[in-house]
């Protein structure tokens, strides 16, 4: 099982929307079973998942104190990908999440305030030796500051080549528990998310062990996850 953490010290970076979209796109791409964990006290990802009619991605309810043990259990139960949303602040919660993460995604809007805010998150990840990727999120098409932000971020870490632009369909897509890929698969927003997941998937595959060393996979749809109460 691979674990992705989505974190940003700056509120309003769009990390929850990005986490939900990546989870759905991963499922659509055959990378499942995918599970979500929401460690943000605001519970926005949990609320979105409760609105979904589709059974996937799965949702695991846990606490930060039980996270490490529950991550191990999810791996044994056949979950292939776990995506964890985090609070919008540098807390012990994020530090704990990063200890179990294979990859940290830092969504960053192209603004001076957001760029200044990434330093603490990067420092924490580097201290825990967690690989990270910046994702420019909520960008204005053809805006000069988008390019400037990309250059600035690339000097401090790996920048995902797919920029997520601010569009109405993407911003409003999670109102009823769906994503832009499910609502409008032919849209530019869907194309950007598809390309982003393809890049992230490639990064994760580089860390995957050889097939001969993998443990045999468990059933792909463990019943304990389907209600969303696996670790209630």
C-alpha positions as CSV (number, residue, x, y, z in Angstrom):
1,X,0.0,0.0,0.0
2,X,1.1,3.5,-0.8
3,X,0.3,6.5,1.4
4,X,-0.1,10.0,0.2
5,X,-0.4,13.0,2.6
6,X,-1.9,16.2,1.3
7,X,-0.8,19.2,3.5
8,X,-0.5,22.9,3.5
9,X,0.1,25.4,6.3
10,X,-2.0,27.9,4.4
11,X,-5.8,27.6,4.6
12,X,-7.7,27.8,1.4
13,X,-5.0,26.0,-0.7
14,X,-7.6,23.6,-1.9
15,X,-6.0,20.5,-0.4
16,X,-9.3,18.8,0.5
17,X,-10.7,19.3,-3.0
18,X,-7.5,18.0,-4.4
19,X,-7.4,15.0,-2.1
20,X,-10.9,14.0,-3.1
21,X,-10.2,14.4,-6.8
22,X,-7.0,12.4,-6.7
23,X,-8.7,9.6,-4.8
24,X,-11.5,9.3,-7.4
25,X,-9.0,9.6,-10.3
26,X,-6.9,6.9,-8.8
27,X,-9.9,4.6,-8.6
28,X,-10.9,5.4,-12.2
29,X,-7.4,4.6,-13.3
30,X,-7.4,1.2,-11.7
31,X,-5.1,2.0,-8.8
32,X,-7.7,0.9,-6.1
33,X,-8.9,0.0,-3.7
34,X,-8.4,3.6,-2.6
35,X,-9.2,4.8,0.9
36,X,-9.4,8.3,2.4
37,X,-8.6,9.5,5.9
38,X,-9.6,13.0,7.2
39,X,-7.4,14.2,10.0
40,X,-8.6,17.8,9.7
41,X,-10.9,18.8,12.6
42,X,-13.1,20.7,10.2
43,X,-14.0,17.4,8.6
44,X,-14.6,18.8,5.1
45,X,-13.4,15.7,3.3
46,X,-15.6,13.5,5.6
47,X,-18.6,15.6,4.8
48,X,-17.9,15.4,1.0
49,X,-17.6,11.6,1.2
50,X,-20.9,11.3,3.1
51,X,-22.6,13.1,0.1
52,X,-21.2,10.6,-2.4
53,X,-23.5,7.9,-3.8
54,X,-20.6,5.9,-5.4
55,X,-19.1,3.4,-3.0
56,X,-15.5,4.2,-4.0
57,X,-13.1,5.6,-2.8
58,X,-13.6,4.0,0.6
59,X,-13.4,6.0,3.8
60,X,-11.5,5.0,7.0
61,X,-12.4,6.6,10.3
62,X,-9.5,6.6,12.7
63,X,-7.8,8.9,15.1
64,X,-4.3,10.3,15.0
65,X,-3.3,8.1,18.0
66,X,-4.4,5.0,16.1
67,X,-3.2,6.1,12.7
68,X,0.0,4.0,12.5
69,X,-1.7,0.8,13.6
70,X,-4.7,1.4,11.3
71,X,-2.5,2.1,8.3
72,X,-0.8,-1.3,8.9
73,X,-4.3,-2.9,9.1
74,X,-5.5,-1.3,5.9
75,X,-2.4,-2.5,4.1
76,X,-3.1,-6.1,5.3
77,X,-6.8,-5.8,4.2
78,X,-5.9,-5.1,0.6
79,X,-6.0,-1.3,0.3
80,X,-3.6,-0.2,-2.4
81,X,-3.6,3.6,-1.9
82,X,-4.4,5.7,1.1
83,X,-4.8,9.5,0.8
84,X,-4.8,11.5,4.0
85,X,-6.1,15.1,4.3
86,X,-4.5,17.2,7.1
87,X,-5.3,20.3,9.1
88,X,-4.3,23.8,7.6
89,X,-1.5,24.3,10.2
90,X,1.8,22.8,11.2
91,X,0.7,20.5,14.0
92,X,1.7,17.2,15.6
93,X,-1.0,15.7,13.5
94,X,0.8,16.5,10.3
95,X,4.1,15.2,11.7
96,X,2.4,11.9,12.6
97,X,0.9,11.6,9.2
98,X,4.2,12.3,7.5
99,X,5.8,9.4,9.4
100,X,3.5,7.0,7.5
101,X,3.5,8.8,4.2
102,X,5.4,7.7,1.0
103,X,4.7,11.0,-0.6
104,X,3.7,14.5,0.5
105,X,1.7,16.7,-1.9
106,X,1.7,20.4,-1.1
107,X,-1.0,22.3,-3.0
108,X,-0.1,26.0,-3.4
109,X,-2.0,28.8,-4.9
110,X,0.1,31.2,-6.9
111,X,0.2,34.1,-4.5
112,X,2.9,35.7,-2.4
113,X,1.2,34.7,0.9
114,X,0.8,31.0,-0.2
115,X,4.4,30.9,-1.4
116,X,5.7,32.2,1.9
117,X,3.7,29.7,3.8
118,X,5.2,26.6,2.2
119,X,8.5,26.9,4.1
120,X,7.3,25.3,7.4
121,X,5.7,22.4,5.6
122,X,8.8,21.7,3.5
123,X,11.0,21.9,6.6
124,X,8.9,19.4,8.4
125,X,8.9,17.0,5.4
126,X,12.7,17.3,5.0
127,X,13.2,16.6,8.7
128,X,11.2,13.4,8.4
129,X,12.8,12.5,5.1
130,X,9.4,12.4,3.3
131,X,9.5,13.0,-0.5
132,X,7.3,15.9,-1.6
133,X,5.7,17.4,-4.7
134,X,4.4,20.9,-5.1
135,X,1.1,21.3,-7.0
136,X,0.2,24.8,-8.3
137,X,-3.5,24.9,-7.5
138,X,-6.3,27.5,-8.2
139,X,-4.2,29.2,-10.9
140,X,-5.6,31.9,-13.2
141,X,-5.2,30.9,-16.8
142,X,-2.4,32.8,-18.6
143,X,-1.6,34.9,-15.5
144,X,2.0,35.9,-15.1
145,X,2.1,35.1,-11.4
146,X,1.4,31.5,-12.2
147,X,4.6,31.1,-14.0
148,X,6.5,33.0,-11.4
149,X,5.1,30.8,-8.7
150,X,6.1,27.7,-10.6
151,X,9.7,29.0,-10.9
152,X,9.8,29.8,-7.2
153,X,8.5,26.5,-6.0
154,X,10.8,24.5,-8.3
155,X,13.7,26.0,-6.5
156,X,12.6,24.4,-3.3
157,X,11.4,21.0,-4.5
158,X,9.8,18.9,-7.2
159,X,7.0,20.7,-9.0
160,X,4.2,18.6,-10.6
161,X,4.1,19.5,-14.4
162,X,0.2,19.7,-14.4
163,X,-1.1,23.0,-13.1
164,X,-4.6,23.0,-11.7
165,X,-6.4,26.1,-12.9
166,X,-9.3,27.9,-11.1
167,X,-12.4,27.1,-13.1
168,X,-16.1,27.1,-12.1
169,X,-16.6,23.4,-12.8
170,X,-13.6,22.4,-10.6
171,X,-14.5,24.8,-7.7
172,X,-18.1,23.6,-7.5
173,X,-17.7,20.0,-8.4
174,X,-17.6,18.6,-4.9
175,X,-20.9,20.1,-3.7
176,X,-22.8,16.8,-4.1
177,X,-20.0,14.4,-3.5
178,X,-18.8,14.1,-7.0
179,X,-15.7,15.3,-8.8
180,X,-15.2,17.2,-12.0
181,X,-14.1,14.0,-13.7
182,X,-17.5,12.4,-13.0
183,X,-19.5,15.5,-13.9
184,X,-17.6,16.6,-17.0
185,X,-14.9,14.1,-18.1
186,X,-14.2,16.0,-21.3
187,X,-13.4,19.3,-19.5
188,X,-10.0,21.0,-19.2
189,X,-10.2,20.6,-15.5
190,X,-10.6,16.8,-15.9
191,X,-7.7,16.7,-18.2
192,X,-5.5,18.5,-15.7
193,X,-6.5,16.2,-12.9
194,X,-5.9,13.1,-15.1
195,X,-2.4,14.3,-16.0
196,X,-1.7,15.2,-12.4
197,X,-2.6,11.7,-11.2
198,X,-0.6,10.1,-14.0
199,X,2.5,12.0,-12.8
200,X,1.9,11.2,-9.1
201,X,1.3,7.5,-10.0
202,X,4.6,7.4,-11.8
203,X,6.4,8.8,-8.8
204,X,4.8,6.2,-6.5
205,X,5.6,3.4,-8.9
206,X,9.3,4.2,-8.6
207,X,9.0,3.4,-4.9
208,X,7.1,0.1,-5.5
209,X,9.0,-3.1,-4.6
210,X,9.6,-5.7,-7.2
211,X,6.6,-8.0,-7.9
212,X,8.3,-11.1,-6.5
213,X,8.7,-9.4,-3.1
214,X,5.1,-8.2,-2.8
215,X,2.7,-10.0,-0.4
216,X,-0.2,-11.6,-2.1
217,X,-3.1,-9.2,-2.4
218,X,-6.1,-9.6,-0.2
219,X,-9.7,-9.2,-1.5
220,X,-10.1,-5.9,-3.3
221,X,-13.2,-4.7,-1.6
222,X,-13.0,-5.4,2.2
223,X,-16.5,-5.2,3.7
224,X,-15.3,-3.4,6.8
225,X,-14.5,-0.4,4.7
226,X,-17.7,0.0,2.7
227,X,-19.8,1.6,5.4
228,X,-17.1,4.1,6.2
229,X,-17.0,2.9,9.8
230,X,-13.9,0.6,9.6
231,X,-12.2,2.4,12.5
232,X,-15.0,4.3,14.1
